[in-house]
Amino acid sequence: MSEPQAVGRHMAVLGGGAWGTALAQAMLRAGHRVSLWARDAEIAAAIRQGENPRYLPGIAIDQGIEATTSLAEALEGADCILAVTPAQSLRQVLNEARQHIAPVIPIVLCAKGIERDSGALLSTIASEILPGNPIAALSGPSFATDVAKDLPTAVVVASRDEALAAELAALFSARNLRCYSSDDLVGVEIGGALKNVFALAAGAVAGAGLGASAQAAMVTRGFVELRRIGAAFGAKPETLMGLSGLGDLMLTCSSVQSRNFAYGLAMGQGESLADRPLAEGVPTAAIAARLAAEQGIDAPIISAVAAILEGAITIGEAVSMLMTRPLRTETD
């Protein structure tokens, strides 16, 4: 794999968490000037000093990231904006930032989720707030620690404008970060959002000690539900078979590095979740279950996860319900 030539654009990253810091690091390695906005002054100062001990402990951060708590400073002169704030806070951050964003600058959505209150995909939110800006999404099987450590990773960047997606993929790619392009924005978003719900389920199955066979069955049947919902939203089947669908599902459902899998694992083991960082799949599960019901889509795993999180059923009851559903062909 050849490394693309540095093109020296100005990338503004909104978000100082693990993924925002890792992507800022990746953009710097791709040859760009990088500014990063963090709401927390301590995090911004730490990144300038070459670390982010709260979110990426023990990983050295390359010098040169211009970290600040000022949105105006981070966005001034930016050629491209990577929005890496959690899905449920994206609307607030973009509303705060829009006065500093020129109308032609691409907005790349790097969080994964569905807005809890509205049921809107993140691209819909961004288009409402910034109607003059082209919208794209970056997704795929990628842990922040791997990207920050410069380990080989492949992702996909999608936009309805195929030429823009290809341009962004070229800009983002570096020695150990390979970006593919796609024109299926909705498909990439659906895959990224729903895999978090199935990661909760996979973690819960593992935590409850139900065995590797049960975990494999859950992930496989979860993928069926992902494809059903994706089809209802107009996603292309090949997108869901790719990096942002099946690829991300495989990664997230198999490792405690995944916040969603770890959350589900703790849930399955009966641990207290009060002090655990909220996983994005938790708010997404409820809205995904509601959307599936409204569309008449059979999504029993998503519905079960939402019911468990609401305290309506136990994990044992959910498993019993899933195992006693009417038999059907595998492809139904």
SULUR-V79462 format. One record per backbone hydrogen bond with DSSP energy under -1.0 kcal/mol. NH is the residue of the N-H (numbers start at 1). CO is the residue of the C=O. If there is no record, write none. Layout:
# SULUR-V79462
<<NH/CO> <NH/CO>>
This chain:
# SULUR-V79462
<<11/33> <12/80> <13/35> <14/82> <15/37> <21/17> <22/18> <23/19> <24/20> <25/21> <26/22> <27/23> <28/24> <29/25> <30/26> <31/28> <32/27> <33/9> <35/11> <36/66> <37/13> <38/68> <44/40> <45/41> <46/42> <47/43> <48/44> <49/45> <50/47> <51/46> <56/52> <59/56> <61/50> <66/34> <67/65> <68/36> <74/70> <75/71> <76/72> <78/75> <79/10> <80/10> <81/106> <82/12> <83/108> <84/14> <89/86> <93/89> <94/90> <95/91> <96/92> <97/93> <98/94> <100/97> <101/98> <105/102> <107/134> <108/81> <109/136> <110/83> <115/120> <119/115> <125/121> <126/122> <127/123> <128/124> <129/125> <130/126> <133/130> <136/107> <137/158> <138/109> <139/156> <142/140> <147/143> <148/144> <149/145> <150/147> <151/146> <153/176> <155/178> <156/139> <157/180> <158/137> <159/182> <165/161> <166/162> <167/163> <168/164> <169/165> <170/166> <171/167> <172/168> <173/169> <174/177> <178/153> <180/155> <182/157> <185/183> <188/184> <189/185> <190/186> <191/187> <192/188> <193/189> <194/190> <195/191> <198/194> <199/195> <200/196> <201/197> <202/198> <203/199> <204/200> <205/201> <206/202> <207/203> <208/204> <209/206> <210/205> <215/211> <216/212> <217/213> <218/214> <219/215> <220/216> <221/217> <222/218> <223/219> <224/220> <225/221> <226/222> <227/223> <228/224> <229/225> <230/226> <231/227> <232/228> <233/229> <235/230> <240/236> <241/237> <242/239> <246/240> <247/242> <248/243> <249/245> <250/246> <251/247> <252/248> <253/249> <254/251> <258/255> <262/258> <263/259> <264/260> <265/261> <266/262> <267/263> <268/264> <269/265> <270/267> <271/266> <282/279> <284/280> <285/281> <287/283> <288/284> <289/285> <290/286> <291/287> <292/288> <293/289> <294/290> <295/291> <297/292> <303/299> <304/300> <305/301> <306/302> <307/303> <308/304> <309/305> <310/306> <311/308> <312/307> <318/314> <319/315> <320/316> <321/317> <322/318> <323/319> <324/320> <332/329>>
